[in-house]
Amino acid sequence: MTVMASYNMVNGLHVVNNYDLLGKVLRNEWGFKNMVMSDWDSMKCKPGEPESPLTGNVQIAQANQMDLVCPGRDDQKVAVLNGLKSGKVKRSDLERSATRILRMIRANTEVPMRV
């Protein structure tokens, strides 16, 4: 099972960047251990791109329990790498997300994989 975070804002924060919803409620209170993915193209990461109620921040999302950013454009990848270099994105958060993604793949494939 996976969860897709929506485009909208809750209490002034984009759902993809909302630790209260993704971390505290979904992960801690409800015990959800699987992958959380963004809604398609709901992540802001282009330099100078204006803020929009339809976009979250790809660097903030990693720390707030978002595992998979869709669609995975080149600028989104660069934003994550830049965040890693600057310290805004933690390697441990990326490793946690990678583990969840690999578990989802393993659970949905016929070929056994070790994670």
C-alpha positions as CSV (number, residue, x, y, z in Angstrom):
1,M,0.0,0.0,0.0
2,T,1.2,3.5,-0.8
3,V,-0.2,7.0,0.0
4,M,-0.2,9.9,-2.4
5,A,0.0,13.3,-0.8
6,S,-2.3,15.9,-2.5
7,Y,-1.6,19.3,-4.1
8,N,-3.6,21.2,-1.5
9,M,-2.6,23.0,1.6
10,V,-3.6,22.1,5.2
11,N,-3.2,24.7,7.9
12,G,-1.1,26.8,5.5
13,L,1.4,24.1,4.5
14,H,1.5,22.0,1.3
15,V,0.6,18.5,2.2
16,V,3.8,17.2,0.6
17,N,5.7,19.5,3.1
18,N,3.5,19.0,6.1
19,Y,5.3,17.0,8.9
20,D,2.3,17.2,11.1
21,L,0.2,15.2,8.6
22,L,2.9,12.9,7.1
23,G,5.2,12.4,10.1
24,K,3.0,12.8,13.2
25,V,-0.3,11.5,12.0
26,L,0.4,9.1,9.2
27,R,3.6,7.7,10.4
28,N,3.5,8.0,14.2
29,E,-0.2,7.9,15.1
30,W,-1.4,5.6,12.4
31,G,1.8,3.5,12.1
32,F,2.1,3.8,8.3
33,K,5.4,2.2,7.3
34,N,5.1,2.2,3.6
35,M,5.9,4.6,0.8
36,V,4.4,8.1,0.5
37,M,4.6,9.7,-2.9
38,S,3.8,13.2,-4.2
39,D,0.9,14.0,-6.5
40,W,2.1,14.5,-10.1
41,D,4.2,17.6,-10.5
42,S,3.3,19.0,-7.1
43,M,6.9,19.9,-6.1
44,K,8.5,23.4,-6.5
45,C,12.2,23.3,-7.2
46,K,13.0,25.5,-10.1
47,P,15.1,28.6,-9.0
48,G,13.0,31.7,-9.2
49,E,9.8,29.8,-9.7
50,P,7.0,31.7,-8.0
51,E,5.3,30.3,-5.0
52,S,2.0,28.6,-5.8
53,P,-0.7,27.0,-3.8
54,L,-0.2,24.0,-6.0
55,T,3.5,23.3,-5.3
56,G,5.6,22.1,-2.4
57,N,9.3,22.2,-1.9
58,V,11.2,19.1,-2.9
59,Q,14.0,19.7,-0.3
60,I,11.6,20.1,2.6
61,A,9.5,17.1,1.6
62,Q,12.3,14.6,2.3
63,A,12.6,15.6,5.9
64,N,8.9,15.5,6.3
65,Q,8.5,11.9,5.3
66,M,7.8,12.2,1.5
67,D,9.5,9.3,-0.2
68,L,8.9,9.6,-3.9
69,V,8.7,12.8,-5.8
70,C,6.7,12.6,-9.1
71,P,7.5,12.8,-11.9
72,G,11.2,12.9,-11.0
73,R,12.2,15.7,-13.5
74,D,15.8,16.6,-13.9
75,D,15.3,19.9,-12.0
76,Q,13.8,17.9,-9.1
77,K,16.8,15.6,-9.0
78,V,19.2,18.5,-9.1
79,A,17.2,20.2,-6.2
80,V,17.6,17.1,-4.1
81,L,21.3,16.8,-4.8
82,N,21.8,20.5,-4.1
83,G,19.9,20.1,-0.8
84,L,22.1,17.1,0.1
85,K,25.3,19.2,-0.6
86,S,23.9,22.2,1.4
87,G,22.7,20.1,4.3
88,K,19.0,20.9,3.7
89,V,18.5,17.3,2.8
90,K,19.9,14.6,5.0
91,R,21.4,11.4,3.6
92,S,19.6,9.4,6.3
93,D,16.2,10.8,5.0
94,L,17.1,9.7,1.4
95,E,18.2,6.3,2.6
96,R,15.0,5.9,4.6
97,S,13.0,6.8,1.5
98,A,15.0,4.5,-0.7
99,T,14.3,1.6,1.7
100,R,10.6,2.2,1.6
101,I,10.6,2.4,-2.2
102,L,12.5,-0.8,-2.5
103,R,10.2,-2.5,-0.1
104,M,7.2,-1.4,-2.3
105,I,9.0,-2.8,-5.4
106,R,9.8,-6.1,-3.6
107,A,6.2,-6.5,-2.4
108,N,4.9,-6.1,-5.9
109,T,7.3,-8.2,-7.9
110,E,7.6,-11.9,-8.6
111,V,11.4,-11.9,-8.5
112,P,12.7,-12.1,-4.9
113,M,14.8,-9.1,-3.8
114,R,16.7,-8.4,-0.6
115,V,16.4,-5.0,1.0
